[in-house]
């Protein structure tokens, strides 16, 4: 079982964003408002905090998560999905009418 996966619909949205914005990066911090929300940014000029660790890639896009969350989720598979509607974030997909979300399940 892979540590980081994405649904087919999430990959479709990622590919759309790559076409429109070029190189991307995902960041999942531990902030009070965005703790389980993957936020997608253009990678050019985006600063990655030393408090984030790379846990893998989805659709060729690096996915960073807060060190403490990574420890908490070390036995979990992370599934990135997308839903229609605007999320409350600065993530690129919100302008397209989508919102990324993170689900997790125990790795067997």
Secondary structure as GFF3:
##gff-version 3
##sequence-region A 1 108
A	DSSP	beta_strand	4	6	.	.	.	ID=ss1
A	DSSP	alpha_helix	8	21	.	.	.	ID=ss2
A	DSSP	beta_strand	24	28	.	.	.	ID=ss3
A	DSSP	beta_strand	39	42	.	.	.	ID=ss4
A	DSSP	beta_strand	52	58	.	.	.	ID=ss5
A	DSSP	beta_strand	61	66	.	.	.	ID=ss6
A	DSSP	alpha_helix	67	72	.	.	.	ID=ss7
A	DSSP	beta_strand	76	84	.	.	.	ID=ss8
A	DSSP	three_ten_helix	92	96	.	.	.	ID=ss9
A	DSSP	beta_strand	98	106	.	.	.	ID=ss10
###
